[in-house]
Amino acid sequence: MTREVRHNYPPAFAAYSSDSRTVTTKHVVSDVLLLAFWCAMVPVSMWIGSAAGF
């Protein structure tokens, strides 16, 4: 039985420069926007569920 190789990808999905350890403003902004989107989805989905009667 073989195990799958798990790659360790950073959370930023923006294109990286040649040095992958460099954190740029673009990476930070993309991470913050992604986090804000997911944090906003919880109350939005609860609001939609409440409006639908669930």
CHARMM-style PDB file with segment names, atoms N, HN, CA, C and O in Angstrom:
ATOM      1  N   MET     1       0.847  -1.171   0.000  1.00  0.00      PROA
ATOM      2  CA  MET     1       0.000   0.000   0.000  1.00  0.00      PROA
ATOM      3  C   MET     1       0.899   1.243   0.000  1.00  0.00      PROA
ATOM      4  O   MET     1       1.818   1.354   0.812  1.00  0.00      PROA
ATOM      5  N   THR     2       0.630   2.150  -0.899  1.00  0.00      PROA
ATOM      6  HN  THR     2      -0.116   2.059  -1.559  1.00  0.00      PROA
ATOM      7  CA  THR     2       1.433   3.368  -0.977  1.00  0.00      PROA
ATOM      8  C   THR     2       0.608   4.544  -0.496  1.00  0.00      PROA
ATOM      9  O   THR     2      -0.620   4.552  -0.588  1.00  0.00      PROA
ATOM     10  N   ARG     3       1.303   5.521   0.010  1.00  0.00      PROA
ATOM     11  HN  ARG     3       2.301   5.515   0.084  1.00  0.00      PROA
ATOM     12  CA  ARG     3       0.634   6.729   0.484  1.00  0.00      PROA
ATOM     13  C   ARG     3       0.769   7.827  -0.563  1.00  0.00      PROA
ATOM     14  O   ARG     3       1.761   7.912  -1.286  1.00  0.00      PROA
ATOM     15  N   GLU     4      -0.255   8.656  -0.618  1.00  0.00      PROA
ATOM     16  HN  GLU     4      -1.061   8.587  -0.030  1.00  0.00      PROA
ATOM     17  CA  GLU     4      -0.199   9.797  -1.520  1.00  0.00      PROA
ATOM     18  C   GLU     4       0.777  10.825  -1.004  1.00  0.00      PROA
ATOM     19  O   GLU     4       0.912  11.025   0.203  1.00  0.00      PROA
ATOM     20  N   VAL     5       1.452  11.472  -1.923  1.00  0.00      PROA
ATOM     21  HN  VAL     5       1.342  11.309  -2.904  1.00  0.00      PROA
ATOM     22  CA  VAL     5       2.355  12.553  -1.538  1.00  0.00      PROA
ATOM     23  C   VAL     5       1.515  13.798  -1.340  1.00  0.00      PROA
ATOM     24  O   VAL     5       0.789  14.217  -2.241  1.00  0.00      PROA
ATOM     25  N   ARG     6       1.614  14.388  -0.160  1.00  0.00      PROA
ATOM     26  HN  ARG     6       2.204  14.047   0.572  1.00  0.00      PROA
ATOM     27  CA  ARG     6       0.881  15.621   0.113  1.00  0.00      PROA
ATOM     28  C   ARG     6       1.817  16.799  -0.073  1.00  0.00      PROA
ATOM     29  O   ARG     6       2.893  16.861   0.522  1.00  0.00      PROA
ATOM     30  N   HSD     7       1.396  17.713  -0.896  1.00  0.00      PROA
ATOM     31  HN  HSD     7       0.522  17.662  -1.379  1.00  0.00      PROA
ATOM     32  CA  HSD     7       2.204  18.897  -1.132  1.00  0.00      PROA
ATOM     33  C   HSD     7       1.834  19.970  -0.118  1.00  0.00      PROA
ATOM     34  O   HSD     7       0.677  20.083   0.287  1.00  0.00      PROA
ATOM     35  N   ASN     8       2.790  20.729   0.271  1.00  0.00      PROA
ATOM     36  HN  ASN     8       3.730  20.637  -0.058  1.00  0.00      PROA
ATOM     37  CA  ASN     8       2.568  21.783   1.257  1.00  0.00      PROA
ATOM     38  C   ASN     8       2.445  23.112   0.521  1.00  0.00      PROA
ATOM     39  O   ASN     8       3.437  23.804   0.291  1.00  0.00      PROA
ATOM     40  N   TYR     9       1.207  23.457   0.154  1.00  0.00      PROA
ATOM     41  HN  TYR     9       0.402  22.895   0.341  1.00  0.00      PROA
ATOM     42  CA  TYR     9       0.977  24.694  -0.576  1.00  0.00      PROA
ATOM     43  C   TYR     9       0.633  25.816   0.400  1.00  0.00      PROA
ATOM     44  O   TYR     9      -0.118  25.597   1.350  1.00  0.00      PROA
ATOM     45  N   PRO    10       1.166  27.000   0.180  1.00  0.00      PROA
ATOM     46  CA  PRO    10       0.793  28.144   1.015  1.00  0.00      PROA
ATOM     47  C   PRO    10      -0.642  28.573   0.695  1.00  0.00      PROA
ATOM     48  O   PRO    10      -1.155  28.253  -0.378  1.00  0.00      PROA
ATOM     49  N   PRO    11      -1.294  29.293   1.612  1.00  0.00      PROA
ATOM     50  CA  PRO    11      -2.690  29.662   1.390  1.00  0.00      PROA
ATOM     51  C   PRO    11      -2.920  30.681   0.282  1.00  0.00      PROA
ATOM     52  O   PRO    11      -4.010  30.739  -0.286  1.00  0.00      PROA
ATOM     53  N   ALA    12      -1.913  31.482  -0.030  1.00  0.00      PROA
ATOM     54  HN  ALA    12      -1.027  31.436   0.432  1.00  0.00      PROA
ATOM     55  CA  ALA    12      -2.104  32.500  -1.059  1.00  0.00      PROA
ATOM     56  C   ALA    12      -2.203  31.836  -2.432  1.00  0.00      PROA
ATOM     57  O   ALA    12      -1.394  30.970  -2.765  1.00  0.00      PROA
ATOM     58  N   PHE    13      -3.183  32.237  -3.219  1.00  0.00      PROA
ATOM     59  HN  PHE    13      -3.840  32.941  -2.949  1.00  0.00      PROA
ATOM     60  CA  PHE    13      -3.363  31.635  -4.528  1.00  0.00      PROA
ATOM     61  C   PHE    13      -2.880  32.543  -5.647  1.00  0.00      PROA
ATOM     62  O   PHE    13      -3.081  32.251  -6.826  1.00  0.00      PROA
ATOM     63  N   ALA    14      -2.244  33.643  -5.275  1.00  0.00      PROA
ATOM     64  HN  ALA    14      -2.081  33.881  -4.317  1.00  0.00      PROA
ATOM     65  CA  ALA    14      -1.702  34.551  -6.279  1.00  0.00      PROA
ATOM     66  C   ALA    14      -0.430  33.953  -6.879  1.00  0.00      PROA
ATOM     67  O   ALA    14       0.194  33.078  -6.279  1.00  0.00      PROA
ATOM     68  N   ALA    15      -0.064  34.414  -8.026  1.00  0.00      PROA
ATOM     69  HN  ALA    15      -0.571  35.124  -8.514  1.00  0.00      PROA
ATOM     70  CA  ALA    15       1.144  33.916  -8.689  1.00  0.00      PROA
ATOM     71  C   ALA    15       2.377  34.325  -7.886  1.00  0.00      PROA
ATOM     72  O   ALA    15       2.483  35.446  -7.389  1.00  0.00      PROA
ATOM     73  N   TYR    16       3.285  33.392  -7.782  1.00  0.00      PROA
ATOM     74  HN  TYR    16       3.199  32.481  -8.186  1.00  0.00      PROA
ATOM     75  CA  TYR    16       4.494  33.638  -6.992  1.00  0.00      PROA
ATOM     76  C   TYR    16       5.637  34.087  -7.866  1.00  0.00      PROA
ATOM     77  O   TYR    16       5.696  33.792  -9.060  1.00  0.00      PROA
ATOM     78  N   SER    17       6.541  34.807  -7.240  1.00  0.00      PROA
ATOM     79  HN  SER    17       6.493  35.047  -6.271  1.00  0.00      PROA
ATOM     80  CA  SER    17       7.764  35.184  -7.927  1.00  0.00      PROA
ATOM     81  C   SER    17       8.705  33.982  -7.931  1.00  0.00      PROA
ATOM     82  O   SER    17       8.316  32.895  -7.502  1.00  0.00      PROA
ATOM     83  N   SER    18       9.924  34.159  -8.405  1.00  0.00      PROA
ATOM     84  HN  SER    18      10.239  35.042  -8.754  1.00  0.00      PROA
ATOM     85  CA  SER    18      10.860  33.043  -8.474  1.00  0.00      PROA
ATOM     86  C   SER    18      11.225  32.535  -7.082  1.00  0.00      PROA
ATOM     87  O   SER    18      11.511  31.349  -6.918  1.00  0.00      PROA
ATOM     88  N   ASP    19      11.222  33.409  -6.079  1.00  0.00      PROA
ATOM     89  HN  ASP    19      10.990  34.373  -6.212  1.00  0.00      PROA
ATOM     90  CA  ASP    19      11.481  32.991  -4.702  1.00  0.00      PROA
ATOM     91  C   ASP    19      10.141  32.772  -4.017  1.00  0.00      PROA
ATOM     92  O   ASP    19       9.437  33.733  -3.706  1.00  0.00      PROA
ATOM     93  N   SER    20       9.785  31.513  -3.779  1.00  0.00      PROA
ATOM     94  HN  SER    20      10.357  30.733  -4.031  1.00  0.00      PROA
ATOM     95  CA  SER    20       8.459  31.207  -3.242  1.00  0.00      PROA
ATOM     96  C   SER    20       8.326  31.567  -1.770  1.00  0.00      PROA
ATOM     97  O   SER    20       7.215  31.510  -1.242  1.00  0.00      PROA
ATOM     98  N   ARG    21       9.395  31.933  -1.085  1.00  0.00      PROA
ATOM     99  HN  ARG    21      10.297  31.980  -1.513  1.00  0.00      PROA
ATOM    100  CA  ARG    21       9.319  32.291   0.327  1.00  0.00      PROA
ATOM    101  C   ARG    21       9.060  33.782   0.533  1.00  0.00      PROA
ATOM    102  O   ARG    21       8.909  34.228   1.670  1.00  0.00      PROA
ATOM    103  N   THR    22       9.008  34.544  -0.530  1.00  0.00      PROA
ATOM    104  HN  THR    22       9.131  34.182  -1.454  1.00  0.00      PROA
ATOM    105  CA  THR    22       8.788  35.981  -0.437  1.00  0.00      PROA
ATOM    106  C   THR    22       7.295  36.262  -0.260  1.00  0.00      PROA
ATOM    107  O   THR    22       6.472  35.801  -1.050  1.00  0.00      PROA
ATOM    108  N   VAL    23       6.958  37.018   0.777  1.00  0.00      PROA
ATOM    109  HN  VAL    23       7.627  37.392   1.419  1.00  0.00      PROA
ATOM    110  CA  VAL    23       5.571  37.414   1.008  1.00  0.00      PROA
ATOM    111  C   VAL    23       5.411  38.836   0.497  1.00  0.00      PROA
ATOM    112  O   VAL    23       6.097  39.756   0.943  1.00  0.00      PROA
ATOM    113  N   THR    24       4.498  38.996  -0.442  1.00  0.00      PROA
ATOM    114  HN  THR    24       3.941  38.249  -0.804  1.00  0.00      PROA
ATOM    115  CA  THR    24       4.265  40.327  -1.002  1.00  0.00      PROA
ATOM    116  C   THR    24       2.917  40.844  -0.527  1.00  0.00      PROA
ATOM    117  O   THR    24       2.123  40.113   0.066  1.00  0.00      PROA
ATOM    118  N   THR    25       2.681  42.094  -0.796  1.00  0.00      PROA
ATOM    119  HN  THR    25       3.326  42.687  -1.278  1.00  0.00      PROA
ATOM    120  CA  THR    25       1.406  42.713  -0.431  1.00  0.00      PROA
ATOM    121  C   THR    25       0.258  42.034  -1.167  1.00  0.00      PROA
ATOM    122  O   THR    25      -0.835  41.890  -0.618  1.00  0.00      PROA
ATOM    123  N   LYS    26       0.498  41.622  -2.397  1.00  0.00      PROA
ATOM    124  HN  LYS    26       1.386  41.739  -2.843  1.00  0.00      PROA
ATOM    125  CA  LYS    26      -0.529  40.940  -3.182  1.00  0.00      PROA
ATOM    126  C   LYS    26      -0.944  39.632  -2.511  1.00  0.00      PROA
ATOM    127  O   LYS    26      -2.128  39.295  -2.491  1.00  0.00      PROA
ATOM    128  N   HSD    27       0.013  38.901  -1.967  1.00  0.00      PROA
ATOM    129  HN  HSD    27       0.974  39.174  -1.984  1.00  0.00      PROA
ATOM    130  CA  HSD    27      -0.295  37.646  -1.275  1.00  0.00      PROA
ATOM    131  C   HSD    27      -1.095  37.897  -0.005  1.00  0.00      PROA
ATOM    132  O   HSD    27      -2.046  37.173   0.292  1.00  0.00      PROA
ATOM    133  N   VAL    28      -0.710  38.915   0.736  1.00  0.00      PROA
ATOM    134  HN  VAL    28       0.063  39.503   0.495  1.00  0.00      PROA
ATOM    135  CA  VAL    28      -1.404  39.225   1.980  1.00  0.00      PROA
ATOM    136  C   VAL    28      -2.840  39.660   1.689  1.00  0.00      PROA
ATOM    137  O   VAL    28      -3.771  39.235   2.372  1.00  0.00      PROA
ATOM    138  N   VAL    29      -3.015  40.500   0.683  1.00  0.00      PROA
ATOM    139  HN  VAL    29      -2.258  40.845   0.127  1.00  0.00      PROA
ATOM    140  CA  VAL    29      -4.357  40.980   0.330  1.00  0.00      PROA
ATOM    141  C   VAL    29      -5.231  39.823  -0.138  1.00  0.00      PROA
ATOM    142  O   VAL    29      -6.404  39.744   0.225  1.00  0.00      PROA
ATOM    143  N   SER    30      -4.665  38.924  -0.944  1.00  0.00      PROA
ATOM    144  HN  SER    30      -3.712  38.989  -1.240  1.00  0.00      PROA
ATOM    145  CA  SER    30      -5.467  37.796  -1.419  1.00  0.00      PROA
ATOM    146  C   SER    30      -5.858  36.878  -0.263  1.00  0.00      PROA
ATOM    147  O   SER    30      -6.969  36.349  -0.256  1.00  0.00      PROA
ATOM    148  N   ASP    31      -4.975  36.677   0.713  1.00  0.00      PROA
ATOM    149  HN  ASP    31      -4.072  37.108   0.708  1.00  0.00      PROA
ATOM    150  CA  ASP    31      -5.304  35.860   1.880  1.00  0.00      PROA
ATOM    151  C   ASP    31      -6.388  36.514   2.735  1.00  0.00      PROA
ATOM    152  O   ASP    31      -7.300  35.836   3.208  1.00  0.00      PROA
ATOM    153  N   VAL    32      -6.292  37.813   2.930  1.00  0.00      PROA
ATOM    154  HN  VAL    32      -5.551  38.364   2.546  1.00  0.00      PROA
ATOM    155  CA  VAL    32      -7.287  38.529   3.737  1.00  0.00      PROA
ATOM    156  C   VAL    32      -8.648  38.518   3.048  1.00  0.00      PROA
ATOM    157  O   VAL    32      -9.671  38.331   3.706  1.00  0.00      PROA
ATOM    158  N   LEU    33      -8.672  38.714   1.739  1.00  0.00      PROA
ATOM    159  HN  LEU    33      -7.841  38.866   1.204  1.00  0.00      PROA
ATOM    160  CA  LEU    33      -9.939  38.690   1.012  1.00  0.00      PROA
ATOM    161  C   LEU    33     -10.569  37.302   1.024  1.00  0.00      PROA
ATOM    162  O   LEU    33     -11.788  37.175   1.139  1.00  0.00      PROA
ATOM    163  N   LEU    34      -9.750  36.267   0.907  1.00  0.00      PROA
ATOM    164  HN  LEU    34      -8.760  36.371   0.814  1.00  0.00      PROA
ATOM    165  CA  LEU    34     -10.268  34.902   0.969  1.00  0.00      PROA
ATOM    166  C   LEU    34     -10.859  34.607   2.344  1.00  0.00      PROA
ATOM    167  O   LEU    34     -11.926  34.003   2.448  1.00  0.00      PROA
ATOM    168  N   LEU    35     -10.176  35.026   3.381  1.00  0.00      PROA
ATOM    169  HN  LEU    35      -9.309  35.517   3.297  1.00  0.00      PROA
ATOM    170  CA  LEU    35     -10.670  34.828   4.744  1.00  0.00      PROA
ATOM    171  C   LEU    35     -11.958  35.611   4.981  1.00  0.00      PROA
ATOM    172  O   LEU    35     -12.894  35.100   5.596  1.00  0.00      PROA
ATOM    173  N   ALA    36     -12.006  36.844   4.498  1.00  0.00      PROA
ATOM    174  HN  ALA    36     -11.245  37.260   3.998  1.00  0.00      PROA
ATOM    175  CA  ALA    36     -13.204  37.660   4.667  1.00  0.00      PROA
ATOM    176  C   ALA    36     -14.393  37.051   3.930  1.00  0.00      PROA
ATOM    177  O   ALA    36     -15.519  37.082   4.428  1.00  0.00      PROA
ATOM    178  N   PHE    37     -14.146  36.502   2.752  1.00  0.00      PROA
ATOM    179  HN  PHE    37     -13.232  36.477   2.347  1.00  0.00      PROA
ATOM    180  CA  PHE    37     -15.216  35.862   1.988  1.00  0.00      PROA
ATOM    181  C   PHE    37     -15.784  34.674   2.755  1.00  0.00      PROA
ATOM    182  O   PHE    37     -17.002  34.543   2.876  1.00  0.00      PROA
ATOM    183  N   TRP    38     -14.923  33.813   3.268  1.00  0.00      PROA
ATOM    184  HN  TRP    38     -13.934  33.920   3.169  1.00  0.00      PROA
ATOM    185  CA  TRP    38     -15.407  32.632   3.978  1.00  0.00      PROA
ATOM    186  C   TRP    38     -16.072  33.004   5.306  1.00  0.00      PROA
ATOM    187  O   TRP    38     -17.041  32.363   5.711  1.00  0.00      PROA
ATOM    188  N   CYS    39     -15.563  34.026   5.981  1.00  0.00      PROA
ATOM    189  HN  CYS    39     -14.775  34.547   5.652  1.00  0.00      PROA
ATOM    190  CA  CYS    39     -16.196  34.462   7.232  1.00  0.00      PROA
ATOM    191  C   CYS    39     -17.568  35.070   6.967  1.00  0.00      PROA
ATOM    192  O   CYS    39     -18.468  34.941   7.797  1.00  0.00      PROA
ATOM    193  N   ALA    40     -17.740  35.722   5.838  1.00  0.00      PROA
ATOM    194  HN  ALA    40     -17.009  35.827   5.164  1.00  0.00      PROA
ATOM    195  CA  ALA    40     -19.028  36.324   5.509  1.00  0.00      PROA
ATOM    196  C   ALA    40     -20.044  35.273   5.072  1.00  0.00      PROA
ATOM    197  O   ALA    40     -21.247  35.505   5.185  1.00  0.00      PROA
ATOM    198  N   MET    41     -19.593  34.134   4.581  1.00  0.00      PROA
ATOM    199  HN  MET    41     -18.615  33.946   4.490  1.00  0.00      PROA
ATOM    200  CA  MET    41     -20.504  33.117   4.086  1.00  0.00      PROA
ATOM    201  C   MET    41     -21.292  32.447   5.211  1.00  0.00      PROA
ATOM    202  O   MET    41     -22.409  31.988   4.974  1.00  0.00      PROA
ATOM    203  N   VAL    42     -20.752  32.379   6.416  1.00  0.00      PROA
ATOM    204  HN  VAL    42     -19.845  32.752   6.609  1.00  0.00      PROA
ATOM    205  CA  VAL    42     -21.461  31.732   7.522  1.00  0.00      PROA
ATOM    206  C   VAL    42     -22.741  32.498   7.880  1.00  0.00      PROA
ATOM    207  O   VAL    42     -23.815  31.897   7.871  1.00  0.00      PROA
ATOM    208  N   PRO    43     -22.672  33.793   8.194  1.00  0.00      PROA
ATOM    209  CA  PRO    43     -23.926  34.480   8.508  1.00  0.00      PROA
ATOM    210  C   PRO    43     -24.864  34.615   7.304  1.00  0.00      PROA
ATOM    211  O   PRO    43     -26.083  34.626   7.470  1.00  0.00      PROA
ATOM    212  N   VAL    44     -24.311  34.717   6.110  1.00  0.00      PROA
ATOM    213  HN  VAL    44     -23.320  34.708   5.975  1.00  0.00      PROA
ATOM    214  CA  VAL    44     -25.158  34.819   4.916  1.00  0.00      PROA
ATOM    215  C   VAL    44     -25.941  33.528   4.722  1.00  0.00      PROA
ATOM    216  O   VAL    44     -27.140  33.565   4.445  1.00  0.00      PROA
ATOM    217  N   SER    45     -25.268  32.381   4.866  1.00  0.00      PROA
ATOM    218  HN  SER    45     -24.294  32.351   5.092  1.00  0.00      PROA
ATOM    219  CA  SER    45     -25.990  31.118   4.692  1.00  0.00      PROA
ATOM    220  C   SER    45     -27.017  30.914   5.799  1.00  0.00      PROA
ATOM    221  O   SER    45     -28.078  30.342   5.547  1.00  0.00      PROA
ATOM    222  N   MET    46     -26.731  31.365   7.013  1.00  0.00      PROA
ATOM    223  HN  MET    46     -25.869  31.829   7.217  1.00  0.00      PROA
ATOM    224  CA  MET    46     -27.707  31.264   8.098  1.00  0.00      PROA
ATOM    225  C   MET    46     -28.901  32.191   7.839  1.00  0.00      PROA
ATOM    226  O   MET    46     -30.040  31.832   8.136  1.00  0.00      PROA
ATOM    227  N   TRP    47     -28.645  33.364   7.294  1.00  0.00      PROA
ATOM    228  HN  TRP    47     -27.719  33.656   7.053  1.00  0.00      PROA
ATOM    229  CA  TRP    47     -29.712  34.302   6.975  1.00  0.00      PROA
ATOM    230  C   TRP    47     -30.618  33.748   5.876  1.00  0.00      PROA
ATOM    231  O   TRP    47     -31.842  33.852   5.953  1.00  0.00      PROA
ATOM    232  N   ILE    48     -29.997  33.158   4.852  1.00  0.00      PROA
ATOM    233  HN  ILE    48     -29.003  33.074   4.789  1.00  0.00      PROA
ATOM    234  CA  ILE    48     -30.780  32.585   3.757  1.00  0.00      PROA
ATOM    235  C   ILE    48     -31.605  31.403   4.273  1.00  0.00      PROA
ATOM    236  O   ILE    48     -32.764  31.242   3.891  1.00  0.00      PROA
ATOM    237  N   GLY    49     -31.011  30.580   5.135  1.00  0.00      PROA
ATOM    238  HN  GLY    49     -30.069  30.711   5.445  1.00  0.00      PROA
ATOM    239  CA  GLY    49     -31.744  29.452   5.700  1.00  0.00      PROA
ATOM    240  C   GLY    49     -32.908  29.914   6.554  1.00  0.00      PROA
ATOM    241  O   GLY    49     -33.982  29.312   6.526  1.00  0.00      PROA
ATOM    242  N   SER    50     -32.703  30.973   7.308  1.00  0.00      PROA
ATOM    243  HN  SER    50     -31.831  31.462   7.331  1.00  0.00      PROA
ATOM    244  CA  SER    50     -33.781  31.507   8.142  1.00  0.00      PROA
ATOM    245  C   SER    50     -34.889  32.100   7.278  1.00  0.00      PROA
ATOM    246  O   SER    50     -36.070  31.937   7.583  1.00  0.00      PROA
ATOM    247  N   ALA    51     -34.519  32.773   6.223  1.00  0.00      PROA
ATOM    248  HN  ALA    51     -33.559  32.905   5.975  1.00  0.00      PROA
ATOM    249  CA  ALA    51     -35.515  33.367   5.327  1.00  0.00      PROA
ATOM    250  C   ALA    51     -36.300  32.281   4.584  1.00  0.00      PROA
ATOM    251  O   ALA    51     -37.464  32.474   4.233  1.00  0.00      PROA
ATOM    252  N   ALA    52     -35.648  31.142   4.353  1.00  0.00      PROA
ATOM    253  HN  ALA    52     -34.703  30.986   4.638  1.00  0.00      PROA
ATOM    254  CA  ALA    52     -36.324  30.050   3.638  1.00  0.00      PROA
ATOM    255  C   ALA    52     -37.180  29.212   4.590  1.00  0.00      PROA
ATOM    256  O   ALA    52     -37.950  28.364   4.139  1.00  0.00      PROA
ATOM    257  N   GLY    53     -37.054  29.436   5.894  1.00  0.00      PROA
ATOM    258  HN  GLY    53     -36.428  30.124   6.260  1.00  0.00      PROA
ATOM    259  CA  GLY    53     -37.877  28.715   6.849  1.00  0.00      PROA
ATOM    260  C   GLY    53     -37.230  27.480   7.451  1.00  0.00      PROA
ATOM    261  O   GLY    53     -37.922  26.647   8.038  1.00  0.00      PROA
ATOM    262  N   PHE    54     -35.925  27.347   7.319  1.00  0.00      PROA
ATOM    263  HN  PHE    54     -35.363  28.024   6.843  1.00  0.00      PROA
ATOM    264  CA  PHE    54     -35.238  26.191   7.886  1.00  0.00      PROA
ATOM    265  C   PHE    54     -34.752  26.491   9.294  1.00  0.00      PROA
ATOM    266  OT1 PHE    54     -34.147  25.632   9.935  1.00  0.00      PROA
TER     267      PHE     54
END
